[in-house]
Amino acid sequence: MRKIVIFGGGTGISCILGGLKLFPLDVTAVVAVSDDGSSTGVLKEELDIPAVGDLGKVLLSMANVDDDFVKLLRYRFQKDGTLHNHPVRNVLLAALIDLKGNLTEATKYMCKLLNVKGSILPLTEEKVELIGHGDRELYIGECSVSENIKSIDYLTYDHPVTVSPEIIQKIAEADLILLSPGSLYTSIIPHLIAPDVRDAIADSDAPIMYVANLVTQPGETDNYTISDHIKVLNRYLENRKVDIVITNNGRVDCQISDVYRIKEQKSIVPLDEEEVKELGVEVIADDIIRIENGSIRHDELKTAFLVFSYLMGM
């Protein structure tokens, strides 16, 4: 069975994993833990733990249990009080950190509860903050980084992070290294600024695939093309470069794209194919857009099938 290691966080990686779990693949998802917003940020500060929010989303995307259980874990407390806006999955993960001793063991236990096929691992056990370095100012925390990316020259963590040997071993064994869609600077790059991960990828012979974002992110990737995304990834990969990109070439209804542009300041990421190829990147382009309640999403099954087909053709 072919082995994939996929890096990401939040909705982007969750969508891709929802499709990949339908194929005969050995998938390891490595999830960033530097988020500091919403429920995650509150628990992170109050309990002095790593960010659990993205891990919770990934766990549910890989779950093979009944819908009622998934709905329970997604439920956010609505009434005013200390639990307001906390999803059950976050509270459960926070409790399991205490019971199991660390976030990795807590996540593995949740994988058993949810009958997850494959592995889900936090990037690090430590509470970490993303730091954006500007000319005259430091931007501390993921939210601040996201809001000020145009003033930031490069990203680091607030201290050197320790990555588990299990993640390094998974990278060494992988047939494919996959960078998921999602927030470029706050979901994907956080993996590549961990030297142990970057070095392990450099030592690997596995090709690096990027599943490209469908729309830009306001403040982070305004006016970015596909090649712009790849150039940023290549900068942080250092000794390796992206080998393959899966990207959309389907059309989006004008009414939907106009809503995104006007109300959310987002636009469809254009495929500048010649520029991508000049970077030495193989382009796999298809209509991989799905519209869900007026929102633009990756078609889970189509996207996963393209990944699987590439692996089978290696």
Residue frames relative to the residue before (quaternion, step in Angstrom):
aa qw qx qy qz dx dy dz
M 1.0000 0.0000 0.0000 0.0000 0.00 0.00 0.00
R 0.4466 -0.7074 0.4823 0.2600 3.57 -0.82 1.01
K 0.2894 -0.7792 0.5417 0.1255 3.54 -1.06 0.87
I 0.0918 -0.7814 0.6171 0.0159 3.53 -0.98 0.98
V 0.1112 -0.7201 0.6757 0.1117 3.53 -1.18 0.70
I 0.0729 -0.8085 0.5840 -0.0028 3.57 -0.71 1.11
F 0.1907 -0.7860 0.5840 0.0690 3.56 -0.89 1.03
G 0.3729 0.7277 -0.5280 0.2292 3.56 -1.00 0.80
G 0.2041 -0.7593 0.5990 0.1519 3.51 -1.28 -0.45
G 0.8318 0.2773 -0.1748 0.4481 3.54 -1.20 0.52
T 0.8487 -0.2081 0.1445 0.4643 3.52 -1.27 -0.58
G 0.6261 0.5872 -0.3415 0.3829 3.59 0.95 -0.84
I 0.7218 0.4131 -0.2500 0.4959 3.56 0.71 -1.05
S 0.6058 0.5736 -0.3578 0.4195 3.60 1.04 -0.72
C 0.6484 0.5240 -0.3128 0.4551 3.56 0.97 -0.87
I 0.6761 0.4867 -0.2993 0.4653 3.60 0.87 -0.92
L 0.6624 0.5104 -0.3076 0.4539 3.58 0.95 -0.85
G 0.5939 0.5802 -0.3595 0.4260 3.56 1.09 -0.67
G 0.6896 0.4371 -0.2706 0.5100 3.57 1.16 -0.56
L 0.6616 0.5394 -0.3160 0.4141 3.58 0.89 -0.92
K 0.6233 0.5675 -0.3541 0.4050 3.61 1.06 -0.67
L 0.6164 0.5587 -0.3403 0.4383 3.60 1.27 -0.28
F 0.6913 0.4542 -0.2615 0.4974 3.59 1.28 -0.20
P 0.5458 -0.6243 0.4443 0.3391 3.61 -1.17 0.54
L 0.3330 0.7230 -0.5164 0.3157 3.55 0.32 1.34
D 0.3469 -0.6821 0.5993 0.2350 3.55 -1.22 0.57
V 0.0252 -0.8456 0.5302 -0.0567 3.56 -0.12 1.36
T 0.0657 -0.7504 0.6566 0.0383 3.54 -1.04 0.92
A 0.1499 -0.7821 0.6018 0.0610 3.55 -0.73 1.11
V 0.1227 -0.7626 0.6329 0.0532 3.56 -0.83 1.05
V 0.1349 -0.8437 0.5195 -0.0078 3.54 -0.58 1.22
A 0.4658 -0.6821 0.4969 0.2662 3.56 -0.92 0.96
V 0.1694 -0.8020 0.5696 0.0605 3.59 -1.09 0.76
S 0.4644 0.7014 -0.4244 0.3351 3.59 1.09 0.70
D 0.3721 0.7399 -0.4872 0.2771 3.60 1.25 0.10
D 0.0563 -0.8121 0.5795 0.0380 3.59 -1.09 0.63
G 0.5411 0.6380 -0.3910 0.3837 3.57 1.21 0.46
S 0.8491 0.2269 -0.1371 0.4569 3.54 -1.39 0.23
S 0.8362 -0.1262 0.1192 0.5203 3.58 -1.08 -0.79
T 0.6293 0.5631 -0.3312 0.4211 3.56 0.96 -0.89
G 0.6840 0.4972 -0.2867 0.4503 3.55 0.88 -0.96
V 0.6367 0.5306 -0.3281 0.4531 3.57 1.02 -0.80
L 0.6835 0.4737 -0.2856 0.4764 3.59 0.86 -0.97
K 0.6134 0.5713 -0.3366 0.4291 3.56 1.03 -0.81
E 0.7227 0.4273 -0.2416 0.4866 3.56 0.91 -0.93
E 0.7018 0.4876 -0.2855 0.4338 3.59 0.82 -0.97
L 0.7874 0.3148 -0.1492 0.5086 3.59 0.98 -0.85
D 0.3548 -0.7585 0.4777 0.2658 3.59 1.31 -0.07
I 0.4552 0.6576 -0.4554 0.3912 3.56 0.82 1.09
P 0.6110 -0.5137 0.4207 0.4311 3.60 -1.24 0.20
A 0.6172 -0.5376 0.4162 0.3959 3.57 -1.26 0.32
V 0.1992 -0.8230 0.5273 0.0712 3.57 -0.74 1.08
G 0.4834 0.7307 -0.4095 0.2543 3.60 1.21 -0.39
D 0.7024 0.4548 -0.2805 0.4703 3.59 0.79 -0.98
L 0.6041 0.5498 -0.3552 0.4545 3.58 1.05 -0.68
G 0.6400 0.5350 -0.3203 0.4489 3.56 0.98 -0.85
K 0.6533 0.5098 -0.3103 0.4659 3.58 0.96 -0.86
V 0.6625 0.5045 -0.3039 0.4629 3.57 0.95 -0.88
L 0.6212 0.5457 -0.3406 0.4476 3.59 0.96 -0.81
L 0.6908 0.4722 -0.2890 0.4650 3.58 0.88 -0.89
S 0.6320 0.5331 -0.3423 0.4462 3.60 1.05 -0.65
M 0.7252 0.4081 -0.2278 0.5056 3.59 1.16 -0.59
A 0.4604 0.7230 -0.4229 0.2940 3.58 1.29 -0.15
N 0.1168 -0.7562 0.6402 0.0681 3.52 -1.21 0.70
V 0.4232 0.6630 -0.4822 0.3857 3.54 0.62 1.24
D 0.6836 -0.4908 0.3274 0.4296 3.59 -1.27 0.15
D 0.6647 -0.5583 0.3430 0.3590 3.54 -1.21 0.66
D 0.6209 0.5638 -0.3536 0.4141 3.59 1.01 -0.73
F 0.6364 0.5194 -0.3255 0.4683 3.58 1.04 -0.77
V 0.6439 0.5120 -0.3137 0.4742 3.57 0.99 -0.85
K 0.6455 0.5188 -0.3182 0.4614 3.59 0.96 -0.86
L 0.6210 0.5429 -0.3354 0.4552 3.57 1.03 -0.79
L 0.7095 0.4603 -0.2688 0.4610 3.59 0.82 -0.95
R 0.6571 0.4942 -0.3090 0.4780 3.59 1.17 -0.52
Y 0.5215 0.6815 -0.4061 0.3140 3.58 1.16 -0.51
R 0.1836 -0.7552 0.6222 0.0941 3.55 -1.02 0.93
F 0.4762 -0.6668 0.4911 0.2955 3.56 -0.90 0.91
Q 0.2932 -0.8078 0.4985 0.1141 3.55 -0.76 1.10
K 0.6532 0.5388 -0.3294 0.4178 3.59 1.01 -0.72
D 0.5732 -0.5794 0.4512 0.3636 3.55 -1.16 0.60
G 0.4636 0.6433 -0.5099 0.3335 3.55 -1.09 0.77
T 0.7559 -0.4052 0.2598 0.4438 3.55 -1.29 -0.03
L 0.7068 0.4478 -0.2695 0.4768 3.61 1.12 -0.53
H 0.3812 0.7547 -0.4761 0.2417 3.61 1.24 -0.09
N 0.8573 0.1198 -0.1513 0.4773 3.55 -0.98 1.09
H 0.5279 0.6034 -0.4374 0.4074 3.62 1.21 0.11
P 0.3219 -0.7187 0.5720 0.2294 3.62 -0.82 0.90
V 0.6221 -0.5703 0.3856 0.3728 3.57 -1.11 0.72
R 0.6304 0.5593 -0.3487 0.4102 3.61 0.96 -0.83
N 0.6511 0.5161 -0.3209 0.4546 3.61 1.00 -0.77
V 0.6514 0.5069 -0.3075 0.4735 3.57 0.96 -0.90
L 0.6550 0.5183 -0.3079 0.4555 3.58 0.98 -0.86
L 0.6582 0.4972 -0.3120 0.4715 3.59 0.92 -0.85
A 0.6329 0.5296 -0.3292 0.4589 3.58 1.00 -0.81
A 0.6546 0.4995 -0.3085 0.4763 3.59 0.99 -0.82
L 0.6718 0.5125 -0.2985 0.4438 3.58 0.96 -0.87
I 0.5584 0.5765 -0.4004 0.4421 3.59 1.14 -0.50
D 0.6581 0.4930 -0.3018 0.4824 3.58 0.99 -0.82
L 0.7173 0.4718 -0.2612 0.4412 3.57 0.86 -0.99
K 0.7724 0.3592 -0.1771 0.4929 3.59 0.96 -0.87
G 0.5696 -0.6545 0.3509 0.3522 3.59 1.26 -0.15
N 0.8015 -0.0629 0.0332 0.5938 3.60 1.14 -0.48
L 0.6786 -0.5307 0.3372 0.3797 3.55 -1.28 0.35
T 0.6097 0.5592 -0.3616 0.4300 3.60 1.03 -0.68
E 0.6925 0.4562 -0.2792 0.4841 3.58 0.86 -0.95
A 0.6059 0.5437 -0.3511 0.4626 3.59 1.07 -0.67
T 0.6686 0.4957 -0.2944 0.4697 3.58 0.96 -0.89
K 0.6461 0.5171 -0.3239 0.4585 3.59 0.95 -0.81
Y 0.6363 0.5109 -0.3330 0.4724 3.59 1.03 -0.72
M 0.6396 0.5123 -0.3211 0.4746 3.58 1.00 -0.80
C 0.6010 0.5581 -0.3541 0.4493 3.59 1.07 -0.69
K 0.6446 0.5058 -0.3166 0.4778 3.59 1.04 -0.78
L 0.6499 0.5256 -0.3175 0.4478 3.59 0.91 -0.91
L 0.7684 0.3780 -0.1739 0.4863 3.55 0.98 -0.92
N 0.4067 -0.7435 0.4499 0.2817 3.57 1.31 0.15
V 0.1879 0.8077 -0.5280 0.1833 3.55 0.96 0.96
K 0.2389 -0.7366 0.6166 0.1420 3.55 -0.98 0.92
G 0.7056 0.3452 -0.2944 0.5443 3.55 -0.52 1.19
S 0.4859 -0.6587 0.4994 0.2839 3.55 -1.32 -0.18
I 0.0881 -0.7536 0.6487 0.0586 3.54 -1.17 0.71
L 0.0103 0.8235 -0.5619 0.0775 3.56 -0.66 1.14
P 0.4093 -0.6732 0.5467 0.2835 3.60 -0.99 0.75
L 0.5953 -0.5914 0.4016 0.3669 3.58 -1.04 0.73
T 0.7920 -0.0551 0.0653 0.6045 3.59 1.00 -0.83
E 0.5167 -0.6314 0.4870 0.3119 3.55 -1.28 0.40
E 0.6336 0.6018 -0.3074 0.3766 3.55 1.22 -0.45
K 0.4669 -0.5920 0.5636 0.3375 3.52 -1.30 0.40
V 0.0352 0.8217 -0.5623 0.0862 3.57 -0.51 1.19
E 0.2190 -0.7455 0.6147 0.1357 3.51 -1.28 0.53
L 0.4074 -0.6795 0.5573 0.2484 3.53 -1.05 0.83
I 0.1275 -0.7945 0.5923 0.0406 3.58 -0.95 0.95
G 0.1719 -0.7672 0.6107 0.0944 3.56 -0.85 1.01
H 0.2226 -0.7920 0.5603 0.0963 3.55 -0.75 1.08
G 0.0742 -0.7940 0.6034 0.0092 3.56 -0.64 1.18
D 0.7440 -0.3874 0.2856 0.4636 3.56 -1.28 -0.07
R 0.8385 0.1127 -0.0122 0.5330 3.55 0.85 -0.98
E 0.7759 0.3097 -0.1381 0.5320 3.57 1.23 -0.12
L 0.3013 -0.7000 0.6139 0.2060 3.53 -1.28 0.56
Y 0.1962 -0.7566 0.6147 0.1061 3.55 -1.02 0.88
I 0.1446 -0.8463 0.5124 0.0144 3.53 -0.32 1.32
G 0.7846 0.2796 -0.2453 0.4961 3.54 -0.80 1.09
E 0.6315 -0.5880 0.3656 0.3491 3.53 -1.12 0.75
C 0.6483 0.5214 -0.3284 0.4472 3.59 0.93 -0.84
S 0.6683 0.4944 -0.2975 0.4695 3.58 0.93 -0.89
V 0.6245 0.5334 -0.3328 0.4633 3.58 1.02 -0.78
S 0.6693 0.5169 -0.3012 0.4406 3.56 0.85 -1.00
E 0.7002 0.4819 -0.2632 0.4563 3.58 1.01 -0.84
N 0.7949 0.3083 -0.1298 0.5063 3.60 1.16 -0.54
I 0.2306 0.8365 -0.4820 0.1213 3.56 1.22 0.39
K 0.6401 0.5410 -0.3392 0.4273 3.62 1.04 -0.65
S 0.6871 0.4447 -0.2797 0.5019 3.59 1.25 -0.30
I 0.6202 0.5700 -0.3151 0.4373 3.57 1.32 -0.04
D 0.3326 -0.7534 0.5401 0.1733 3.56 -0.94 0.95
Y 0.7895 -0.1315 0.1044 0.5903 3.59 0.99 -0.80
L 0.3873 -0.7270 0.5334 0.1921 3.54 -1.32 0.43
T 0.0242 0.7498 -0.6611 -0.0100 3.54 -1.22 0.63
Y 0.4810 -0.5783 0.5290 0.3929 3.54 -1.34 -0.32
D 0.6235 -0.5610 0.3909 0.3791 3.56 -1.26 0.31
H 0.7781 0.0188 -0.0529 0.6257 3.59 1.29 -0.16
P 0.6355 -0.5157 0.3827 0.4286 3.62 -1.17 0.37
V 0.2498 -0.7922 0.5420 0.1271 3.58 -0.84 0.97
T 0.3325 -0.7153 0.5817 0.1985 3.51 -1.20 0.66
V 0.1615 -0.7733 0.6098 0.0639 3.54 -0.84 1.06
S 0.5088 -0.6843 0.4226 0.3069 3.58 -0.83 0.96
P 0.5842 -0.5820 0.4372 0.3590 3.60 -1.13 0.64
E 0.5761 0.5973 -0.3797 0.4089 3.60 1.12 -0.56
I 0.6496 0.4993 -0.3174 0.4774 3.59 1.00 -0.80
I 0.6470 0.5168 -0.3206 0.4598 3.58 0.92 -0.86
Q 0.6489 0.5114 -0.3090 0.4710 3.59 1.01 -0.80
K 0.6362 0.5288 -0.3267 0.4570 3.59 1.00 -0.81
I 0.6361 0.5155 -0.3260 0.4726 3.58 1.03 -0.79
A 0.6548 0.5279 -0.3086 0.4442 3.58 0.94 -0.91
E 0.7268 0.4379 -0.2338 0.4747 3.60 1.05 -0.76
A 0.5228 0.6949 -0.3935 0.2982 3.59 1.22 -0.38
D 0.3609 -0.6896 0.5874 0.2218 3.53 -1.25 0.67
L 0.7868 0.0755 -0.0308 0.6118 3.57 1.24 -0.47
I 0.1933 -0.7390 0.6346 0.1175 3.56 -1.05 0.87
L 0.0959 -0.8339 0.5434 -0.0122 3.55 -0.56 1.19
L 0.1834 -0.7484 0.6312 0.0887 3.55 -0.89 1.04
S 0.3266 -0.8013 0.4725 0.1675 3.55 -0.45 1.24
P 0.5652 -0.5195 0.4785 0.4263 3.57 -1.28 0.07
G 0.3642 0.7063 -0.5483 0.2604 3.55 -1.24 0.32
S 0.7393 -0.3619 0.2907 0.4878 3.57 -1.27 -0.18
L 0.4342 -0.7479 0.4349 0.2510 3.56 -0.38 1.26
Y 0.7865 0.3626 -0.1787 0.4668 3.56 0.71 -1.10
T 0.7901 0.3400 -0.1714 0.4803 3.61 1.07 -0.53
S 0.7249 0.3583 -0.2623 0.5267 3.60 1.25 0.01
I 0.7574 0.3653 -0.2006 0.5027 3.60 1.01 -0.78
I 0.6812 0.5006 -0.2918 0.4474 3.59 0.78 -1.02
P 0.5829 0.5946 -0.3973 0.3858 3.69 0.95 -0.61
H 0.6235 0.5158 -0.3498 0.4720 3.61 1.14 -0.44
L 0.7249 0.4791 -0.2421 0.4317 3.55 0.94 -0.94
I 0.6348 0.4965 -0.3510 0.4768 3.61 1.23 -0.14
A 0.5265 0.5561 -0.4319 0.4764 3.57 1.30 0.23
P 0.4161 -0.7569 0.4320 0.2593 3.64 -0.28 1.19
D 0.6333 0.5422 -0.3488 0.4282 3.62 0.97 -0.77
V 0.6534 0.4944 -0.3081 0.4834 3.58 1.01 -0.80
R 0.6648 0.5106 -0.3068 0.4508 3.57 0.85 -0.98
D 0.6706 0.4917 -0.2998 0.4675 3.61 0.94 -0.83
A 0.6434 0.5193 -0.3224 0.4609 3.59 1.01 -0.79
I 0.6366 0.5063 -0.3235 0.4834 3.58 1.03 -0.76
A 0.6366 0.5354 -0.3218 0.4523 3.58 1.00 -0.82
D 0.6985 0.4699 -0.2608 0.4726 3.58 1.07 -0.77
S 0.6063 0.5889 -0.3428 0.4101 3.58 1.23 -0.37
D 0.3768 -0.7066 0.5533 0.2293 3.55 -1.21 0.62
A 0.4893 0.6824 -0.4267 0.3360 3.59 1.27 -0.17
P 0.4862 -0.6457 0.4929 0.3220 3.60 -1.01 0.72
I 0.3442 -0.7179 0.5707 0.2011 3.55 -1.23 0.60
M 0.0945 -0.7976 0.5957 0.0036 3.53 -0.72 1.16
Y 0.1469 -0.7650 0.6216 0.0828 3.55 -1.06 0.81
V 0.2052 -0.7300 0.6389 0.1296 3.56 -0.86 1.00
A 0.3167 -0.8282 0.4368 0.1515 3.52 -0.17 1.36
N 0.5736 -0.5766 0.4692 0.3440 3.52 -1.25 0.57
L 0.4415 -0.6929 0.5125 0.2498 3.54 -1.19 0.66
V 0.7975 0.1283 -0.0477 0.5876 3.57 1.05 -0.78
T 0.5546 -0.5974 0.4612 0.3505 3.55 -1.24 0.44
Q 0.3393 -0.7113 0.5724 0.2266 3.56 -1.30 0.32
P 0.4766 -0.6998 0.4442 0.2930 3.60 -0.62 1.11
G 0.8096 0.2474 -0.2047 0.4913 3.54 -0.90 0.98
E 0.7389 0.3772 -0.2232 0.5118 3.58 1.13 -0.57
T 0.8469 0.0443 0.0370 0.5286 3.58 0.64 -1.09
D 0.1286 0.8077 -0.5593 0.1353 3.59 0.99 0.78
N 0.8585 0.0963 -0.1094 0.4917 3.57 -0.97 1.00
Y 0.4080 0.7042 -0.4883 0.3150 3.63 1.18 0.28
T 0.2763 -0.7001 0.6320 0.1844 3.52 -1.24 0.67
I 0.7012 -0.4135 0.3364 0.4734 3.58 -1.29 -0.05
S 0.6720 0.4962 -0.3163 0.4497 3.60 0.88 -0.86
D 0.5950 0.5584 -0.3673 0.4464 3.61 1.08 -0.61
H 0.6348 0.5197 -0.3245 0.4708 3.59 0.98 -0.84
I 0.6772 0.5030 -0.2935 0.4497 3.56 0.89 -0.96
K 0.6280 0.5409 -0.3402 0.4442 3.61 0.98 -0.76
V 0.6404 0.5076 -0.3268 0.4749 3.59 1.01 -0.77
L 0.6504 0.5100 -0.3166 0.4654 3.59 0.91 -0.88
N 0.6591 0.5173 -0.3086 0.4503 3.59 0.91 -0.91
R 0.6138 0.5590 -0.3489 0.4348 3.57 1.04 -0.75
Y 0.7436 0.4011 -0.2276 0.4841 3.57 0.90 -0.90
L 0.5825 0.5634 -0.3757 0.4495 3.60 1.20 -0.39
E 0.2192 -0.8219 0.4853 0.2021 3.56 1.24 -0.63
N 0.8690 0.1015 -0.0436 0.4824 3.62 -0.18 -1.23
R 0.7063 0.3239 -0.2471 0.5790 3.57 1.29 -0.07
K 0.2008 -0.7596 0.6027 0.1395 3.55 -1.29 0.28
V 0.6067 -0.5266 0.4377 0.4037 3.55 -1.26 0.35
D 0.2673 -0.7908 0.5358 0.1271 3.59 -0.87 1.00
I 0.8020 0.0921 -0.0028 0.5902 3.57 1.03 -0.85
V 0.0896 -0.7680 0.6284 0.0855 3.55 -1.15 0.62
I 0.1979 -0.7187 0.6518 0.1393 3.53 -1.08 0.83
T 0.0724 0.8228 -0.5512 0.1183 3.55 -0.60 1.14
N 0.5292 -0.6435 0.4604 0.3064 3.54 -1.22 0.46
N 0.0500 -0.7734 0.6288 0.0621 3.54 -1.15 0.69
G 0.4647 0.6734 -0.4451 0.3639 3.58 1.28 0.33
R 0.4902 -0.6592 0.4933 0.2860 3.53 -1.28 0.42
V 0.2662 -0.7362 0.6012 0.1601 3.54 -1.21 0.62
D 0.5657 -0.6054 0.4433 0.3420 3.56 -0.97 0.90
C 0.5511 -0.6577 0.4101 0.3092 3.57 -0.88 1.01
Q 0.6217 0.5527 -0.3501 0.4306 3.59 1.00 -0.74
I 0.6757 0.4802 -0.2897 0.4785 3.58 0.98 -0.86
S 0.6744 0.4887 -0.3070 0.4605 3.60 0.85 -0.91
D 0.6301 0.5308 -0.3371 0.4556 3.61 1.07 -0.70
V 0.6199 0.5303 -0.3384 0.4690 3.60 1.04 -0.76
Y 0.6482 0.5114 -0.3152 0.4680 3.58 0.95 -0.88
R 0.6916 0.4971 -0.2853 0.4396 3.56 0.87 -0.97
I 0.7408 0.4293 -0.2323 0.4614 3.58 0.86 -0.95
K 0.7776 0.3748 -0.1923 0.4668 3.58 0.74 -1.05
E 0.8079 0.2756 -0.1251 0.5056 3.59 0.98 -0.79
Q 0.3611 -0.7551 0.4679 0.2837 3.58 1.32 -0.09
K 0.4926 0.6160 -0.4487 0.4201 3.55 1.04 0.88
S 0.0887 -0.7864 0.6087 0.0562 3.54 -1.15 0.63
I 0.6074 -0.5440 0.4254 0.3927 3.56 -1.23 0.43
V 0.4141 -0.6996 0.5213 0.2593 3.59 -0.89 0.92
P 0.3086 -0.7807 0.5102 0.1868 3.61 -0.52 1.12
L 0.3781 -0.6946 0.5673 0.2297 3.54 -1.16 0.74
D 0.0824 -0.7699 0.6327 0.0087 3.56 -0.50 1.25
E 0.1921 -0.8743 0.4335 0.1035 3.51 0.55 1.31
E 0.6579 0.5133 -0.3327 0.4393 3.60 0.88 -0.82
E 0.6519 0.5075 -0.3106 0.4700 3.58 0.98 -0.84
V 0.6274 0.5277 -0.3313 0.4670 3.59 1.05 -0.76
K 0.6789 0.4911 -0.2923 0.4610 3.58 0.88 -0.92
E 0.6075 0.5525 -0.3512 0.4498 3.59 1.12 -0.64
L 0.6367 0.5057 -0.3195 0.4866 3.59 1.24 -0.42
G 0.5306 -0.6486 0.3950 0.3765 3.58 1.30 0.01
V 0.5083 0.6596 -0.4017 0.3810 3.56 1.24 0.42
E 0.3865 -0.6966 0.5598 0.2279 3.55 -0.95 0.95
V 0.2393 -0.7896 0.5542 0.1103 3.58 -0.85 0.98
I 0.0433 -0.7439 0.6667 0.0177 3.56 -0.92 1.01
A 0.0215 0.8336 -0.5458 0.0825 3.55 -0.22 1.30
D 0.1446 0.7696 -0.6082 0.1298 3.56 -0.97 0.90
D 0.5647 -0.5541 0.4716 0.3894 3.55 -1.32 0.16
I 0.0962 0.8334 -0.5305 0.1215 3.59 -0.01 1.31
I 0.4599 0.6800 -0.4477 0.3544 3.59 1.20 0.48
R 0.0537 -0.7509 0.6575 0.0311 3.53 -1.14 0.80
I 0.2614 -0.7548 0.5822 0.1519 3.57 -0.94 0.89
E 0.0065 -0.8036 0.5926 -0.0546 3.57 -0.66 1.16
N 0.8256 -0.1408 0.0373 0.5452 3.57 -0.44 1.26
G 0.7346 -0.4298 0.2175 0.4778 3.55 0.97 0.90
S 0.6272 0.5294 -0.3318 0.4651 3.59 1.30 -0.02
I 0.4156 -0.6991 0.5313 0.2372 3.55 -1.11 0.76
R 0.0399 0.7990 -0.5939 0.0854 3.55 -0.72 1.14
H 0.5411 -0.5436 0.5060 0.3946 3.55 -1.30 0.22
D 0.4134 -0.6402 0.5805 0.2868 3.54 -1.09 0.72
E 0.4177 -0.7584 0.4409 0.2365 3.57 -0.31 1.30
L 0.7179 0.4692 -0.2634 0.4418 3.55 0.76 -1.08
K 0.6663 0.5006 -0.3097 0.4577 3.60 0.88 -0.91
T 0.6720 0.4987 -0.3042 0.4552 3.57 0.89 -0.94
A 0.6701 0.4922 -0.3013 0.4668 3.58 0.90 -0.89
F 0.6218 0.5412 -0.3425 0.4508 3.58 1.06 -0.71
L 0.6367 0.5185 -0.3321 0.4642 3.60 1.02 -0.74
V 0.6267 0.5149 -0.3302 0.4828 3.59 1.03 -0.77
F 0.6742 0.5027 -0.2885 0.4577 3.57 0.84 -1.02
S 0.6580 0.5160 -0.3125 0.4508 3.60 0.91 -0.89
Y 0.6305 0.5242 -0.3364 0.4631 3.56 1.01 -0.78
L 0.6594 0.5145 -0.3052 0.4554 3.57 0.92 -0.91
M 0.6793 0.4929 -0.2957 0.4562 3.56 0.92 -0.86
G 0.6929 0.4726 -0.2711 0.4723 3.57 1.19 -0.50
M 0.4857 0.6825 -0.4307 0.3357 3.57 1.27 -0.09
